Structures are given as structure tokens and as C-alpha cells.
């Protein structure tokens, strides 16, 4: 056992440093934009008035982008998150924001049900899926759309960073800044694969429709991963944008952190068993 540990320690250190190097490499590059960016529809499913929700939604209402709209939706018409959404709508009259209530049940995944409902109201083919706890810089749409302008790219996801105070938030931020950032960057640089995370996804609805649309992921929990793999299998490149996307974790308890990662671990174990058991080397 001691000999095995002596062998694994340098391998773990090497992979960790390699992951950090891949992250810095990705963040240092910029994609040249050819022509004007396409108009974009932001699909924002919400549920509950979580800490920082107003600021998160406002960051998307204040994008430095020529033509976009934001559709905010919840399954329950009385959801308190919609009150916050309407306040953002009033505070940013120049932004095209629409609040949509209700969702036709497609399957077992409630987020997919809301996304499918929002997509039916989208004015543009290019859409962004973004969770309610995401906060974006003003250039987020412009930088992410630059990746989609390359002909080979069908879907774009982003490197995540975390913010928030509290014990659970601290552990979640550390996890995002180390394992998640390093692992996703290393997969992109070394293996040419992008680990799609639903916090930020940009693609064309017409392309998703060819792959079965939201109907194809109505009964799966990791719909973001499945959508990403569907694009890859269809021959599209899945790009990882160097534009950082901030995840707000204010008020997280240790219990919430542990429960979330038990769920994530179970999904990763089923999705990629061999990679899952090698994860210890990235920690």
C-alpha cells in the first residue's frame, strides 16, 4: 500500500498542475469575431427567491450586446422568483425581458419542462441556457457568441467561478476553482472534449431540434451533459469559452454542499465509471 501511495502522489500532483496549466491556457486566449454577432435569446428558468437573484438577473439585463432578449420562467405562477424577475423588468426598461409562467409537462425533469416552454416563445434561433444563480459580466454574450461564430462549433459552455460567504459556499467555491475548472479545462485541451455544464450553454435551437430537441432529454437528470454529448456525436465541436461565469453560493450550509456533491458524484459514476474512480487524482 505504501508503494502504491508513493506512486500515486506524484501522478496526482502532476495531473493537478496540468489541470491548472490548461485553465490558464484557456483563459489567456481570445477568439476573433468575424462579422456582427447573431441575435440571442436568454432562457432563464427560476424557482424560489434565492440570495442574489435580483443581481444575477440584472447582470443579464445589462449586457453589452446589440440584439438580445431574456425570457424568465417558472412552473408555478405564484413562485416568488417571478416577483424579483418583474422588478428587474421594471428597473431595466431598455432590455427586452419577458416573464413566462407555467410549463407543459414533457417528462420527469422540471427544468427541461420550463426550458421547453420558454423556447417556444424565443424570437431568435441562438439561445443561452443559464441557471438563476449565475451572474455574468457585461461582455458575456459577446465573448460567448464569438466561439459560436466558428463554423465547426455547435455548442459553447463556459469556465465557472464561484462567489459567496459561509462554510458551504467556501467549499463550493474551492471545488469550482480547482476540480471543476481544472478538470473541464484539461478535458478540452488534452482530450478535445468539453464537459458541458448547464450553468451556461449557448447553441442554436435549429441544431438542437435535429438532435431530438428538449423532448430527447425530458426524463434525464443530467440534461446538460446529454445535450453536450448529443452535439459531439452529431459531429459538432463543443467549445469552452474563456469568458468566466460566476456562480453565486451565498448562504450555503455544509449540509447543502455535501448533499449536492453526493448527487453530482452519483451522476458522474454512472456517466463515466472509469473517469469517476480516477477523480481522486485530481483532488
C-alpha positions as a LaTeX table, in Angstrom:
\begin{tabular}{lrrr}
\hline
Residue & $x$ (\AA) & $y$ (\AA) & $z$ (\AA) \\
\hline
Unk1 & 0.00 & 0.00 & 0.00 \\
Unk2 & 2.79 & 2.43 & 0.86 \\
Unk3 & 4.45 & 1.76 & $-2.51$ \\
Unk4 & 1.16 & 2.42 & $-4.30$ \\
Unk5 & 0.71 & 5.72 & $-2.46$ \\
Unk6 & 4.26 & 6.76 & $-3.34$ \\
Unk7 & 3.41 & 6.12 & $-6.98$ \\
Unk8 & 0.04 & 7.89 & $-6.92$ \\
Unk9 & 1.14 & 11.06 & $-5.10$ \\
Unk10 & 3.40 & 12.40 & $-7.90$ \\
Unk11 & 0.82 & 11.38 & $-10.53$ \\
Unk12 & $-1.86$ & 13.30 & $-8.63$ \\
Unk13 & 0.37 & 16.36 & $-8.27$ \\
Unk14 & 1.26 & 16.23 & $-11.98$ \\
Unk15 & $-2.40$ & 15.99 & $-13.07$ \\
Unk16 & $-3.42$ & 18.81 & $-10.71$ \\
Unk17 & $-0.71$ & 21.11 & $-12.08$ \\
Unk18 & $-1.62$ & 20.06 & $-15.62$ \\
Unk19 & $-5.25$ & 20.99 & $-14.94$ \\
Unk20 & $-4.21$ & 24.41 & $-13.63$ \\
Unk21 & $-1.97$ & 24.96 & $-16.65$ \\
Unk22 & $-4.83$ & 24.02 & $-19.01$ \\
Unk23 & $-7.10$ & 26.51 & $-17.22$ \\
Unk24 & $-4.63$ & 29.37 & $-17.57$ \\
Unk25 & $-4.05$ & 28.43 & $-21.22$ \\
Unk26 & $-7.77$ & 28.58 & $-22.00$ \\
Unk27 & $-8.33$ & 31.82 & $-20.10$ \\
Unk28 & $-5.45$ & 33.55 & $-21.90$ \\
Unk29 & $-6.78$ & 33.07 & $-25.43$ \\
Unk30 & $-9.26$ & 35.24 & $-27.32$ \\
Unk31 & $-11.42$ & 34.25 & $-30.28$ \\
Unk32 & $-11.53$ & 36.66 & $-33.21$ \\
Unk33 & $-15.06$ & 37.60 & $-34.24$ \\
Unk34 & $-15.95$ & 37.52 & $-37.94$ \\
Unk35 & $-18.91$ & 39.81 & $-38.66$ \\
Unk36 & $-21.70$ & 41.02 & $-36.37$ \\
Unk37 & $-22.89$ & 38.67 & $-33.62$ \\
Unk38 & $-26.25$ & 36.91 & $-34.07$ \\
Unk39 & $-29.30$ & 37.98 & $-32.02$ \\
Unk40 & $-29.66$ & 35.89 & $-28.87$ \\
Unk41 & $-32.49$ & 34.71 & $-26.61$ \\
Unk42 & $-31.58$ & 34.01 & $-22.98$ \\
Unk43 & $-33.66$ & 31.23 & $-21.38$ \\
Unk44 & $-33.73$ & 31.70 & $-17.60$ \\
Unk45 & $-35.60$ & 29.06 & $-15.53$ \\
Unk46 & $-36.12$ & 30.22 & $-11.93$ \\
Unk47 & $-37.50$ & 28.70 & $-8.75$ \\
Unk48 & $-37.64$ & 30.39 & $-5.36$ \\
Unk49 & $-36.22$ & 33.71 & $-4.19$ \\
Unk50 & $-32.62$ & 32.66 & $-3.61$ \\
Unk51 & $-29.94$ & 35.07 & $-2.31$ \\
Unk52 & $-28.59$ & 37.38 & $-5.00$ \\
Unk53 & $-31.34$ & 36.56 & $-7.52$ \\
Unk54 & $-32.01$ & 40.20 & $-8.38$ \\
Unk55 & $-28.31$ & 40.92 & $-9.03$ \\
Unk56 & $-27.97$ & 37.71 & $-11.06$ \\
Unk57 & $-30.89$ & 38.57 & $-13.34$ \\
Unk58 & $-29.82$ & 42.21 & $-13.57$ \\
Unk59 & $-26.37$ & 41.18 & $-14.82$ \\
Unk60 & $-28.05$ & 39.63 & $-17.88$ \\
Unk61 & $-30.35$ & 42.61 & $-18.37$ \\
Unk62 & $-27.29$ & 44.89 & $-18.61$ \\
Unk63 & $-25.34$ & 43.02 & $-21.30$ \\
Unk64 & $-23.18$ & 44.95 & $-23.77$ \\
Unk65 & $-24.74$ & 43.24 & $-26.80$ \\
Unk66 & $-26.61$ & 44.69 & $-29.79$ \\
Unk67 & $-29.68$ & 42.43 & $-30.00$ \\
Unk68 & $-30.93$ & 40.07 & $-27.32$ \\
Unk69 & $-33.95$ & 39.22 & $-25.21$ \\
Unk70 & $-34.36$ & 37.44 & $-21.86$ \\
Unk71 & $-37.20$ & 35.03 & $-21.13$ \\
Unk72 & $-37.62$ & 34.24 & $-17.43$ \\
Unk73 & $-39.94$ & 31.41 & $-16.47$ \\
Unk74 & $-41.18$ & 29.26 & $-13.61$ \\
Unk75 & $-43.51$ & 26.30 & $-13.41$ \\
Unk76 & $-45.62$ & 27.89 & $-10.65$ \\
Unk77 & $-47.25$ & 31.25 & $-11.46$ \\
Unk78 & $-47.02$ & 32.22 & $-7.77$ \\
Unk79 & $-43.29$ & 31.49 & $-7.47$ \\
Unk80 & $-41.62$ & 34.37 & $-5.55$ \\
Unk81 & $-38.75$ & 34.37 & $-8.06$ \\
Unk82 & $-41.14$ & 35.83 & $-10.62$ \\
Unk83 & $-41.74$ & 38.86 & $-8.38$ \\
Unk84 & $-37.99$ & 39.51 & $-8.50$ \\
Unk85 & $-37.99$ & 38.97 & $-12.27$ \\
Unk86 & $-40.75$ & 41.57 & $-12.73$ \\
Unk87 & $-38.78$ & 44.04 & $-10.59$ \\
Unk88 & $-35.78$ & 43.59 & $-12.90$ \\
Unk89 & $-38.14$ & 44.07 & $-15.84$ \\
Unk90 & $-39.25$ & 47.44 & $-14.40$ \\
Unk91 & $-35.73$ & 48.55 & $-13.49$ \\
Unk92 & $-34.31$ & 47.81 & $-16.96$ \\
Unk93 & $-36.96$ & 49.18 & $-19.36$ \\
Unk94 & $-34.46$ & 49.26 & $-22.24$ \\
Unk95 & $-33.93$ & 45.48 & $-22.01$ \\
Unk96 & $-36.33$ & 43.07 & $-23.71$ \\
Unk97 & $-37.44$ & 40.94 & $-20.78$ \\
Unk98 & $-40.49$ & 38.68 & $-20.76$ \\
Unk99 & $-41.82$ & 36.69 & $-17.79$ \\
Unk100 & $-43.44$ & 33.37 & $-18.69$ \\
Unk101 & $-45.46$ & 31.28 & $-16.24$ \\
Unk102 & $-46.48$ & 27.65 & $-16.41$ \\
Unk103 & $-44.89$ & 24.76 & $-18.28$ \\
Unk104 & $-46.39$ & 21.87 & $-20.21$ \\
Unk105 & $-45.14$ & 18.62 & $-18.71$ \\
Unk106 & $-42.81$ & 16.91 & $-21.17$ \\
Unk107 & $-41.29$ & 14.44 & $-18.73$ \\
Unk108 & $-39.71$ & 13.92 & $-15.33$ \\
Unk109 & $-37.17$ & 16.78 & $-15.42$ \\
Unk110 & $-38.90$ & 20.00 & $-14.24$ \\
Unk111 & $-36.10$ & 22.25 & $-15.51$ \\
Unk112 & $-36.42$ & 20.79 & $-19.02$ \\
Unk113 & $-40.19$ & 21.35 & $-18.86$ \\
Unk114 & $-39.64$ & 25.07 & $-18.15$ \\
Unk115 & $-36.89$ & 25.38 & $-20.79$ \\
Unk116 & $-39.11$ & 23.82 & $-23.46$ \\
Unk117 & $-41.87$ & 26.24 & $-22.52$ \\
Unk118 & $-39.54$ & 29.24 & $-22.73$ \\
Unk119 & $-38.05$ & 28.08 & $-26.04$ \\
Unk120 & $-41.49$ & 28.19 & $-27.67$ \\
Unk121 & $-41.51$ & 31.98 & $-27.08$ \\
Unk122 & $-37.93$ & 32.57 & $-28.31$ \\
Unk123 & $-37.62$ & 35.18 & $-31.05$ \\
Unk124 & $-34.12$ & 34.04 & $-32.05$ \\
Unk125 & $-32.52$ & 30.76 & $-33.11$ \\
Unk126 & $-29.39$ & 31.23 & $-30.96$ \\
Unk127 & $-30.22$ & 30.67 & $-27.30$ \\
Unk128 & $-28.39$ & 30.75 & $-24.00$ \\
Unk129 & $-29.45$ & 28.49 & $-21.14$ \\
Unk130 & $-28.38$ & 29.94 & $-17.83$ \\
Unk131 & $-29.34$ & 28.97 & $-14.27$ \\
Unk132 & $-30.81$ & 31.50 & $-11.86$ \\
Unk133 & $-27.72$ & 31.52 & $-9.60$ \\
Unk134 & $-25.41$ & 32.66 & $-12.42$ \\
Unk135 & $-24.02$ & 36.19 & $-12.63$ \\
Unk136 & $-22.37$ & 37.40 & $-15.84$ \\
Unk137 & $-20.05$ & 40.23 & $-16.81$ \\
Unk138 & $-21.24$ & 42.75 & $-19.40$ \\
Unk139 & $-19.23$ & 41.11 & $-22.20$ \\
Unk140 & $-20.53$ & 37.59 & $-21.51$ \\
Unk141 & $-22.86$ & 37.33 & $-24.52$ \\
Unk142 & $-20.34$ & 38.94 & $-26.87$ \\
Unk143 & $-17.44$ & 36.68 & $-25.84$ \\
Unk144 & $-19.52$ & 33.50 & $-25.79$ \\
Unk145 & $-21.11$ & 34.25 & $-29.17$ \\
Unk146 & $-17.61$ & 34.71 & $-30.61$ \\
Unk147 & $-16.98$ & 30.98 & $-30.05$ \\
Unk148 & $-20.24$ & 30.03 & $-31.78$ \\
Unk149 & $-19.24$ & 32.09 & $-34.84$ \\
Unk150 & $-16.74$ & 29.38 & $-35.81$ \\
Unk151 & $-18.41$ & 27.09 & $-38.41$ \\
Unk152 & $-17.43$ & 23.85 & $-36.65$ \\
Unk153 & $-18.89$ & 24.86 & $-33.27$ \\
Unk154 & $-22.41$ & 23.75 & $-32.34$ \\
Unk155 & $-22.45$ & 24.47 & $-28.61$ \\
Unk156 & $-20.47$ & 26.71 & $-26.24$ \\
Unk157 & $-20.09$ & 26.33 & $-22.49$ \\
Unk158 & $-18.01$ & 28.39 & $-20.04$ \\
Unk159 & $-15.41$ & 28.12 & $-17.29$ \\
Unk160 & $-17.10$ & 28.60 & $-13.91$ \\
Unk161 & $-16.03$ & 30.57 & $-10.88$ \\
Unk162 & $-17.79$ & 30.87 & $-7.51$ \\
Unk163 & $-18.70$ & 33.62 & $-5.08$ \\
Unk164 & $-20.48$ & 33.72 & $-1.74$ \\
Unk165 & $-19.89$ & 33.59 & 2.01 \\
Unk166 & $-20.45$ & 30.82 & 4.51 \\
Unk167 & $-18.90$ & 27.43 & 5.19 \\
Unk168 & $-20.81$ & 25.61 & 2.44 \\
Unk169 & $-20.17$ & 28.41 & $-0.06$ \\
Unk170 & $-16.44$ & 28.36 & 0.71 \\
Unk171 & $-16.18$ & 24.64 & $-0.04$ \\
Unk172 & $-18.32$ & 25.01 & $-3.17$ \\
Unk173 & $-16.13$ & 27.87 & $-4.42$ \\
Unk174 & $-12.97$ & 25.87 & $-3.78$ \\
Unk175 & $-14.45$ & 22.95 & $-5.69$ \\
Unk176 & $-15.37$ & 25.16 & $-8.67$ \\
Unk177 & $-11.98$ & 26.91 & $-8.73$ \\
Unk178 & $-9.94$ & 23.71 & $-8.52$ \\
Unk179 & $-11.54$ & 20.40 & $-9.53$ \\
Unk180 & $-14.22$ & 21.77 & $-11.88$ \\
Unk181 & $-12.11$ & 24.45 & $-13.60$ \\
Unk182 & $-9.07$ & 22.19 & $-13.87$ \\
Unk183 & $-11.00$ & 19.10 & $-14.94$ \\
Unk184 & $-13.08$ & 20.82 & $-17.63$ \\
Unk185 & $-10.08$ & 22.72 & $-18.99$ \\
Unk186 & $-7.89$ & 19.61 & $-19.08$ \\
Unk187 & $-10.61$ & 17.65 & $-20.88$ \\
Unk188 & $-10.83$ & 20.39 & $-23.51$ \\
Unk189 & $-7.07$ & 20.90 & $-24.01$ \\
Unk190 & $-5.81$ & 17.32 & $-23.66$ \\
Unk191 & $-8.74$ & 15.26 & $-24.95$ \\
Unk192 & $-10.57$ & 17.72 & $-27.19$ \\
Unk193 & $-13.74$ & 17.20 & $-25.14$ \\
Unk194 & $-15.84$ & 19.81 & $-23.39$ \\
Unk195 & $-17.66$ & 18.91 & $-20.18$ \\
Unk196 & $-20.92$ & 20.79 & $-20.67$ \\
Unk197 & $-22.37$ & 22.34 & $-17.52$ \\
Unk198 & $-25.88$ & 23.77 & $-17.62$ \\
Unk199 & $-24.89$ & 26.95 & $-15.79$ \\
Unk200 & $-24.06$ & 28.35 & $-19.24$ \\
Unk201 & $-24.82$ & 26.82 & $-22.63$ \\
Unk202 & $-25.17$ & 28.59 & $-26.00$ \\
Unk203 & $-26.42$ & 26.82 & $-29.13$ \\
Unk204 & $-28.93$ & 27.08 & $-31.97$ \\
Unk205 & $-32.43$ & 25.75 & $-31.41$ \\
Unk206 & $-32.47$ & 24.54 & $-35.01$ \\
Unk207 & $-29.43$ & 22.34 & $-34.30$ \\
Unk208 & $-30.94$ & 21.00 & $-31.06$ \\
Unk209 & $-34.15$ & 20.20 & $-32.95$ \\
Unk210 & $-32.18$ & 17.93 & $-35.31$ \\
Unk211 & $-30.93$ & 16.03 & $-32.24$ \\
Unk212 & $-34.40$ & 15.47 & $-30.78$ \\
Unk213 & $-34.94$ & 18.82 & $-29.04$ \\
Unk214 & $-35.78$ & 19.10 & $-25.37$ \\
Unk215 & $-38.03$ & 16.07 & $-25.79$ \\
Unk216 & $-34.92$ & 13.86 & $-26.01$ \\
Unk217 & $-33.77$ & 14.90 & $-22.51$ \\
Unk218 & $-37.15$ & 15.19 & $-20.80$ \\
Unk219 & $-36.55$ & 12.21 & $-18.49$ \\
Unk220 & $-32.86$ & 12.57 & $-17.60$ \\
Unk221 & $-31.31$ & 14.40 & $-14.65$ \\
Unk222 & $-28.03$ & 15.46 & $-16.28$ \\
Unk223 & $-29.69$ & 17.05 & $-19.31$ \\
Unk224 & $-26.74$ & 19.41 & $-19.85$ \\
Unk225 & $-24.26$ & 16.52 & $-20.19$ \\
Unk226 & $-26.59$ & 14.59 & $-22.50$ \\
Unk227 & $-27.16$ & 17.62 & $-24.75$ \\
Unk228 & $-23.39$ & 18.20 & $-24.97$ \\
Unk229 & $-22.71$ & 14.58 & $-25.88$ \\
Unk230 & $-25.50$ & 14.66 & $-28.48$ \\
Unk231 & $-23.82$ & 17.61 & $-30.21$ \\
Unk232 & $-20.44$ & 15.85 & $-30.15$ \\
Unk233 & $-21.85$ & 12.60 & $-31.54$ \\
Unk234 & $-23.51$ & 14.56 & $-34.34$ \\
Unk235 & $-20.11$ & 15.90 & $-35.39$ \\
Unk236 & $-20.28$ & 19.37 & $-33.86$ \\
Unk237 & $-17.43$ & 20.86 & $-31.85$ \\
Unk238 & $-18.35$ & 21.77 & $-28.28$ \\
Unk239 & $-16.29$ & 24.83 & $-27.35$ \\
Unk240 & $-15.19$ & 26.03 & $-23.92$ \\
Unk241 & $-15.28$ & 29.82 & $-23.79$ \\
Unk242 & $-12.59$ & 31.65 & $-21.79$ \\
Unk243 & $-15.27$ & 34.05 & $-20.54$ \\
Unk244 & $-15.74$ & 33.35 & $-16.84$ \\
Unk245 & $-19.25$ & 32.80 & $-15.50$ \\
Unk246 & $-19.83$ & 33.44 & $-11.80$ \\
Unk247 & $-21.97$ & 31.11 & $-9.69$ \\
Unk248 & $-23.41$ & 32.69 & $-6.53$ \\
Unk249 & $-23.47$ & 30.41 & $-3.49$ \\
Unk250 & $-24.43$ & 32.81 & $-0.69$ \\
Unk251 & $-25.94$ & 31.18 & 2.37 \\
Unk252 & $-24.88$ & 27.63 & 1.53 \\
Unk253 & $-24.59$ & 25.31 & 4.51 \\
Unk254 & $-22.19$ & 22.38 & 4.76 \\
Unk255 & $-25.19$ & 20.03 & 4.51 \\
Unk256 & $-26.21$ & 21.59 & 1.19 \\
Unk257 & $-22.66$ & 21.31 & $-0.14$ \\
Unk258 & $-22.37$ & 17.64 & 0.85 \\
Unk259 & $-25.83$ & 16.72 & $-0.49$ \\
Unk260 & $-25.16$ & 18.45 & $-3.80$ \\
Unk261 & $-21.87$ & 16.66 & $-4.34$ \\
Unk262 & $-23.23$ & 13.29 & $-3.34$ \\
Unk263 & $-25.80$ & 13.79 & $-6.12$ \\
Unk264 & $-23.16$ & 15.01 & $-8.59$ \\
Unk265 & $-20.86$ & 12.10 & $-7.69$ \\
Unk266 & $-23.64$ & 9.57 & $-8.30$ \\
Unk267 & $-24.30$ & 11.08 & $-11.73$ \\
Unk268 & $-20.61$ & 11.09 & $-12.70$ \\
Unk269 & $-20.18$ & 7.50 & $-11.52$ \\
Unk270 & $-22.98$ & 6.38 & $-13.84$ \\
Unk271 & $-21.93$ & 8.58 & $-16.77$ \\
Unk272 & $-18.21$ & 7.70 & $-16.79$ \\
Unk273 & $-17.26$ & 5.00 & $-14.23$ \\
Unk274 & $-13.54$ & 4.80 & $-15.09$ \\
Unk275 & $-13.07$ & 8.56 & $-15.03$ \\
Unk276 & $-15.02$ & 8.75 & $-11.77$ \\
Unk277 & $-12.66$ & 6.40 & $-9.93$ \\
Unk278 & $-9.68$ & 8.36 & $-11.26$ \\
Unk279 & $-11.08$ & 11.63 & $-9.88$ \\
Unk280 & $-9.21$ & 11.16 & $-6.62$ \\
Unk281 & $-6.04$ & 12.01 & $-8.55$ \\
Unk282 & $-7.46$ & 15.45 & $-9.40$ \\
Unk283 & $-8.18$ & 16.24 & $-5.75$ \\
\hline
\end{tabular}
